[in-house]
Amino acid sequence: MAGRRRLRIATYNVEWFDALFDDDGHLTPTNAWSGRRDVTRADQIAALTTVFRALDADAVLVVEAPDISRRRNGAVGLANFAQAAGLRAREVRFGFANDTQQEIMLLFDPDVLQAAHDPVDLGAPRFDQAFRIDLDVDAVADVVRFSKPPLELHLQTPLGAMRMLGAHVKSKAPHGARDADHAMKISIANRRKQLAQCIWLRRRVAAHLEAGTPLILLGDLNDGPGLDIYEDLFGRSGVEIVMGWDGPADRLMYDPHAAKALERRLVAAPTTARFFIASEGRYLSALLDYIMVSPDLRGVARYWRIWHPFEDPTCWEDDALRDALLTASDHFPVTLDLEDAG
């Protein structure tokens, strides 16, 4: 293809997107409450429309996409949203369904690229299967499964063929804890499971890198360097595992925000999410969302951006976009612009 070739990729965790649709996949822009705290369905839909239009991405990994089940088809709902919002990215791909009401889907512009769910056989199990690993060093293999199996795609793009892994790794929050000791026990168990999922992801990543296929891994890893006290207990974060941070440079997945966070003793880490902690009456900010690229894409990976209304000056100065970002979700989108000279 002659001339410059460009591609914008985004990842966006949309809090309770499923609550904005009826069982037939139609949007419900009413004054009833959405899944967002103190946000109506109409206001969240309007805010998401503003944000998605501003992103103007060729492909968006939607984390916490609408539910796919016997009575709902979230892919139809997401396509209906794209049509209502007037988005170029209007076709939907999804992979293995889950039982959490929070799917992982790719919304993309079919005039720019093509995408196919393609969980190829590799040295590590597919994400709809089980992964066996000794989590607690007792010489007995634990069986790990994804509650939200990552989405594995083959893409045909203006920049050539590439693969994409879209992930939403399990949260480490100690839900259901009876007291502080129980919370610690749950947190450690969840941390072990999360790290096992990240090891599984890394093994799939390593196999793709070994095959020489350009790779993008993106989504919500619910983890980051220094995010909680249990990182010291286990020695490293899930993000470091997925990136292959301690391995050779030609097998390192790269995201500049993650790299910056790994140097946290020297610089302040960027953030992609903002949660209200009711018990403390304050907001917690964290770096949870990433777009990582393989070494062979570093040369065309031009610009990463976190659309954070308090950290990105352009988002802050645009009143409508700033308000929409704060209303639409508790996460902020991340984009990556890929470009070469053709």
N, C-alpha and C positions, 0 to 999 in steps of 0.2 A: 504494500500500500504506500503510495507516494505521499510526501508531506509529513507533517507532525501527527503523531497518533497519541490520543489522550484517553484516559479512562479514570472515572472517579468511583471509588469503592467506599461504602459507608457501613458502619455497624451501629445499631440503635436498639437499646433495650426500652421497650414501651411498656410502662407499668399497666398491667391489666387491660391490655388492648382488647382481650376477649369480651370484656364487659360492655363494649361499645356496639355490639352486634346482636341481632336476634338469631333464632335458630336457623333461619334461612340465609344468614349471611348479610342481611341488610343493616346498614347503619341506623342507630337509634339516637338521633340528635335531640334529646329531650332535656328537661330540667331535672330529671331524676339524677341521683348521685352516681358518679362513675366509681371505678375501683380506687381512684385517687382521692386522697384526703381533701375534703371541702372543694371538690371540683365536679361540676355537672358533666353529664355525657356530652351535651352540646358544646360546652366550653373546651373539653378535652379534644373532641373531634376538630373543632376550629383551630386549636393550637397545633395539633398534629399536622393539619393541612398546611399551616404556615411554615412549620419546621421542614416537612418533607419537600415543599416547594423550594425553600431556601437552599436545601442541600443540593437539589438538582443532580442527584447521583445517577450513574448508569446502573449501579447495582447496590441494593441496601440489604444487608443481613438484618432481619427483624427478629430480635430476641424477645421472648414472651409474645410471640405472634398468636393470633386467635386459635382457639381450640379446634382440633380435628377429633371427632368421636362418632359414635353411631348416630347421634342426633344433630351434630353440627359439622359444618365444613368450613374451617377457618381460612382455607385457601381461597374459597369463593368470597368470603368476607374481605380478605386483604385485597383481592382484585377489585372488589366493589369500592373499597376505600380509595384505591389508586385512581379509579375512573372518576369518582366524585371529586377528588382533589386535583384532577387534571395532570397527573404525573406521567412523565415519559416512562419511568420504571413501572410497568403495568402488568407484566407476567409474573407468575409465582411458581417457585419450585420448593418442594419440601421432601424430607427423607422419611426416616422411620418415625412413625407416630409414637406419642407417649401418653401417659395417663394423668398429666399434671395440669391440663388446661393452659399450658404455656408451650407453644410449639417453637421451632426454629425454622424460619422460611427465608428464602431469597426473593426479593422483589427486584425485577430487572427490566431494562429497556431492550426488547427483542430486535430493535432496529440497530443496536450497537453490538450486542453479544448474544450468545446462546449458552444455556446452562442445562446440565443433565445430572440428576442424582446418580452417582456412580461409585458405590462403595466397593472398590476393587479388592481382590484378595491380596493380602500382604503378609509379612511376617507376624504382625500383631492382629488380633481378632477384629472383625468388623464391630461397629459400635452398637449393633443390635444383639451382639453375642455377650459372652461373659469373659472376664479377664481374671486370671488367677495370679495372686501375688501374696507373699507373706507380709502382712501389714504390721504385726506386732512381734516379729522375731521369735516365734514359738515353733518354727520349723513346720508349721501347718499352713498350707496355702488358703488364703481367704478368697472368696468369690466376689468380684466387684461387677456391678452393672451400672449403666447410666440411666437415671430416671428421665433424663432428656438426652437421648442419643444425638451426638453431634451430626451435623449435616455435611456430607461429603459430596462435592460437586466436581464435574469436569466442565471447564469454561472454554469457549472459543471466543476470542476477543480481538480487537484491532491490534493488540500487542502480541498476538499469538495465543497458542493453547496454554492453559495453566490449570492448576487444581486449587480448590478452595475447601477449607475445613471451617465450619461455623459451629461454635461451641457455647454452651451455657453450663458451666460446671457448678455442681451442687454447693449451696450456701453452707457456711460453717456455723450459722446462728444456732444456739442451744435451745431450740423450741421444746416446750414441755418440761423444762427443768423445774424440779421441786424446790431446790435450794442451791446455794453457791457451789457446794461439792458436786451435786448432781449436774449442774451446768458445766462444770469443768470436765467431768467424765464424758458428757455428750459432746462437748467441744473438741476434746481430744479424739474421740471416735470419728466425728465428722471430718476433722482435719486429716486423719489417716485415710479415710475414704476419698477425700478430695485430692490428696496427693497421689493416691493410686490412680484416680481418673486422669490426673495430669501426666503420670508416667505412661499410661495407656495412650493418651494423646501424643506424647512425645515419641513413642515407638511407631505410631502411624506416620508422624511427621518425618522421622528418621528414614523410614522405608521410602517415602516419596522423594526425599532428598537424595537417597542412594540411587534411585531410578533416574535422577537428573531432571525431574519435572519441576518447573517453576511453581511455587506454592504460596498461597496466602492463608494464614490462620487468623480468624477474627471472631469477636464476640465478647461475652461477659464471662471472665474466669473467676469472678467472685473472690479475687485474691490479688495481692500485690506485695512487693517487698516491704516489710515492716508493718503490715496491716494489723497483725495481732501478736500477742505474746507467745503463741504456740509455734511461731516460726523458729524461735530460738530452740524450742524443744526438739523440733525435727530438722533443724539445720538449714533449711532453705524454703523458699516459697514455691508454690505451684507454678508461678510465672517463670521463675528461673529454670524449673524442670522442663516446661514446654519449649522455652527458647533454646535449651541446650547451652545455658550460660557458661558452664564449666567445661565445655567440649571444644573441639577444633573450630576455627573461624569459618571453615567452609561448610559447617553443619549448624551454624548459628542462625536462628530466626531472629529478626530484628524489628523492634518497635522503639522509636526514640524516646517515647514517654516512659516505657518500662526501663530503658537503659538509664534514663535520668533518675528514676526512682531507685535504681540499684546503686546510685552514687549519692544516696540520701544524706550521708554525713556532710556533704559539701553543698548541696543545693536543695531547694524546696521541690517536692514532687508535684507534678500536675495532678489534677483530679478529674474524674468523669461522672461522678455520682454524688448526690446530696440527699441525705435521709434525715427526717425529723425524728429525734429521740424524745418521745413524749415524757418519759420518766425523768429526763434531765433538762427538758425545756430548751433544747438547742439542736442545731443541725450538725451532722457528721458528714464530712466530705472524704471521698476515697477514690483511688485509681483502680477501676475494676474492668474497664473496657479497652480492648486492644485491637490493633490491626498489625500483625506480624508478617514479614515477607522473608522469603528465602534469599540466600546470597545472590542468586542469578537475577533477582528483581531489584536489588539495591540500586543498580544503575539507572533504572527508570522510575524509581520511587522518589517523587519530587517534593511532596508536601503533605505532612500529616497535620491534622487540625482537630482539636477538641472544641466543640461548639458550646463552650461553657460561658454563660452570660456574665459571670463575675470575673472570668480570667481571660476572655477573648475580647479585646477592645471593640472590634467590629460588631460583635453580638451585643455588647453593652450599649453601644451608641444607637442601635436600631431598636427603638422602644417596642415596636410590635413583635419583633423577633425575640427580644429579651423576655417579654412577658410570656410569649408562646413557649419558649424553652422551659420556663419555670412551671407552666401549667401542664404541659404535655406529658411529662414523665419525671421520675426521680433520677433518671440517668440522662446524660447528654450525648448527642451523637458524636462519633469520631469518623473522620473522613481521611482518605488517602488518595492523592492525585498521582496517577502513573502517566508518564509521558516520555516518548522518545522522538528522535528526529526523522524516523521513517527510513 
